[in-house]
Structure formats: structure tokens, C-alpha cells
Amino acid sequence: MKTALLVIDIQKDYFPGGKYELVNPLAAAKNAYMLLQCFREHGGHHVHIQHIALKPDAPFFVKGSTGSDIHDATAHFEGEPIVYKHYPNSFRETNLLEMLKEWKIERVVITGMMSHMCVDATTRAAADFGFKVIVAEDACATRDLQFDDTTVPADHVHKAFMAALKSYGDVMKSDEVIALLAGEKDLQS
């Protein structure tokens, strides 16, 4: 099954010192990097997705700021495809769908940030477009959320969204994804 890796919004503002720090972003980025290297080494299609805020007074990912840059942990190499987006859904008003169709992709592996926002929106959209979906859950990160007087810890936010996304595809650990792909032998088939 022809598969592509989506690396969503692993950008500097989400890391320590950034404007919108997540919980354990480096651990998630390391797992995303492991998958990215697998796709690079085996000639698999992979796409970096970078969120750029439309408003200059946005709280993070401001156009031209270093915080909007892709983090070094999953560095974008020259010549690799990149999609710039302005909304949580990576398909909305971008060329991502056309790119995947051009490559004849049937399945996407999703990594990135934030679990409760862009990973969620992109996973649901990918399934709605007919792609088989795998979310590499340990290659995703999020943050604590506030609702009324309750703080929901990032770990609970992440697990709740991963549990919900199981209705849209498979939710697996990164090493399980690599084992699955290795068993299929060819990312291009």
C-alpha cells in the first residue's frame, strides 16, 4: 500500500523557550524523526507541514519569526516537500490533497503537534478523503488544557484524542509503525 508520512507543525514555538510550549515535545519529535528517517532511507514520500499564522499579532507561529521555523529535531532538508498552512486541518486551503493524489498515496502516517488540534483535524480530514490512516501516537504532543475551573493534564488530553482517533484509523507507537512498514517491505508499493 503506497504510504506517505505527514510531519505536522513540529515547530520551534512548541519547544522550551518558544511562545507556546507543549508537554514533552522533544520526546515526540524524536519519534517523529525516527519515522522520518525510515521514510527518507527507504524512498518513501514524506511531507513537512508548517503552520504560519495569518495575523501579525498571533500568539505564536508569526510569519518570519524563528518560532515558526521547523524544529531541528525534524529538520526539513532542501528539496523535501513542504506544505504551508494557516488552519488546523492540513488539507484546508493547501495543496496537500493534490500532492498525495499525484503520488497515488493510499495511506498516511501522521505525526506532529498538537494532538488535540492539528493532528486531530488532519487525521479526521484524511479519513474523510478516503485515506487509510495511522497515527503514530508517541510522535505527537500536546499541552494542558483549561475548561471552566478544570485543568486537564496534557497526558489526559493526548490519550482522550488518541482514543477518539481510533475511530478514524489505527493508533500505534512509532516502532510498531516501522515494524508494520518493514513487514510490507516497500513504501512505494
C-alpha positions in Angstrom: 0.0 0.0 0.0 1.5 3.3 -1.1 2.1 5.3 2.1 3.2 8.9 2.9 4.4 10.4 6.2 2.9 13.7 7.4 5.1 15.7 9.8 2.7 18.3 11.2 3.8 21.5 12.9 6.9 20.4 14.7 8.0 24.0 15.1 10.2 25.9 17.5 7.4 27.8 19.3 6.2 24.5 20.8 9.6 23.7 22.4 11.2 25.1 25.6 11.8 28.8 25.1 9.1 29.0 22.5 5.9 31.1 22.7 3.5 28.1 23.2 5.4 25.3 24.9 4.0 21.8 24.8 4.5 19.0 27.3 7.4 16.7 26.2 7.7 18.0 22.7 11.2 16.7 22.3 10.3 13.1 23.0 7.5 13.3 20.4 9.9 15.0 17.9 12.5 12.2 18.4 9.9 9.6 17.5 8.7 11.6 14.5 12.4 11.9 13.4 12.7 8.1 13.7 9.8 7.7 11.3 11.1 10.5 9.0 14.5 8.8 8.7 12.7 5.5 7.9 10.8 7.2 5.0 14.0 9.0 3.8 16.1 5.9 3.8 13.5 3.8 2.0 12.4 6.3 -0.5 9.0 6.9 1.0 7.0 10.0 0.4 7.1 12.4 3.3 5.8 16.0 3.7 6.6 18.6 6.3 3.7 20.7 7.2 4.3 24.2 8.7 1.7 26.4 10.3 2.1 30.1 9.6 -0.2 32.5 11.4 -2.2 34.8 9.2 -2.3 37.7 11.8 0.9 39.5 12.7 -0.3 39.8 16.3 -0.9 36.0 16.6 0.3 34.4 19.9 2.7 32.1 18.1 3.9 30.9 14.6 4.2 34.5 13.4 5.3 34.7 9.8 9.1 35.4 9.6 9.7 34.6 13.3 12.2 31.9 14.4 9.4 30.3 16.4 7.5 29.4 13.2 10.6 27.6 11.9 10.6 23.8 11.8 12.4 22.5 14.8 15.9 21.0 14.2 14.7 17.7 15.7 12.8 17.0 12.4 14.7 19.4 10.2 13.4 20.0 6.7 16.0 19.2 4.1 16.3 21.2 0.9 14.2 19.6 -1.8 11.8 17.9 0.5 8.1 18.8 0.1 6.7 21.3 2.5 3.1 22.5 2.8 2.4 25.8 4.4 -1.0 26.0 6.2 -3.0 28.6 8.1 -5.6 26.4 9.8 -5.6 23.2 12.0 -6.6 21.0 9.1 -3.5 20.5 6.9 -5.8 19.9 3.9 -7.7 23.2 4.2 -6.6 25.7 1.5 -3.3 23.9 0.8 -2.0 21.6 -2.0 -1.7 18.6 0.3 -4.6 16.6 -1.2 -3.3 17.2 -4.7 0.2 16.2 -3.7 -1.0 12.9 -2.2 -3.2 12.1 -5.2 -0.3 12.9 -7.6 1.8 10.3 -5.7 -1.1 7.9 -5.7 -1.0 7.6 -1.9 -3.5 5.3 -0.2 -2.4 5.6 3.4 -0.9 8.3 5.6 1.1 8.1 8.7 0.5 11.1 10.9 3.0 12.7 13.4 3.1 16.1 14.9 1.7 18.7 17.1 -0.8 19.4 18.7 -2.6 16.1 19.3 -5.8 17.9 20.2 -5.8 20.4 17.3 -3.9 20.0 14.1 -3.2 16.2 14.4 -6.9 15.7 15.2 -8.2 17.9 12.4 -5.8 16.4 9.8 -6.5 12.8 10.8 -10.2 13.2 10.5 -9.9 15.0 7.2 -7.5 12.4 5.8 -10.0 9.6 6.7 -12.9 11.7 5.1 -10.8 12.0 1.9 -10.6 8.2 1.8 -7.0 7.6 3.0 -6.3 4.8 5.4 -4.7 6.5 8.4 -2.1 5.6 11.0 -1.4 8.0 13.9 2.0 7.5 15.5 0.8 8.5 18.9 4.2 8.7 20.6 5.3 11.0 17.8 2.6 13.6 18.8 2.5 16.1 21.6 0.0 18.5 23.2 -0.4 20.7 26.3 -2.5 21.1 29.3 -6.0 22.5 28.5 -8.3 24.6 30.6 -12.1 24.1 30.8 -14.0 26.2 33.2 -12.2 25.7 36.5 -10.5 22.4 35.5 -7.1 21.9 34.1 -6.9 18.8 32.0 -3.3 17.5 32.0 -1.6 17.1 28.7 -1.3 13.3 29.1 -5.1 13.0 29.6 -5.7 15.4 26.6 -3.4 13.3 24.4 -4.9 9.9 25.4 -8.5 11.2 25.0 -7.8 12.4 21.5 -5.9 9.2 20.6 -8.8 7.1 21.9 -11.2 9.2 19.7 -9.0 8.9 16.6 -9.1 5.1 16.8 -12.5 5.6 15.0 -10.6 7.1 12.1 -7.7 4.8 11.7 -5.0 2.9 13.6 -3.3 4.5 16.5 0.2 2.9 17.1 3.6 3.5 18.6 6.3 4.6 16.2 8.3 1.4 16.5 5.1 -0.5 15.7 4.6 1.6 12.6 8.1 0.9 11.5 7.7 -2.8 12.1 4.5 -2.8 10.0 6.1 -0.9 7.2 9.2 -3.2 7.3 6.9 -6.2 7.0 5.4 -4.7 3.9 9.0 -4.3 2.5 8.3 -1.4 0.2 6.9 2.1 1.0 6.3 2.6 -2.7 4.1 -0.5 -3.5 
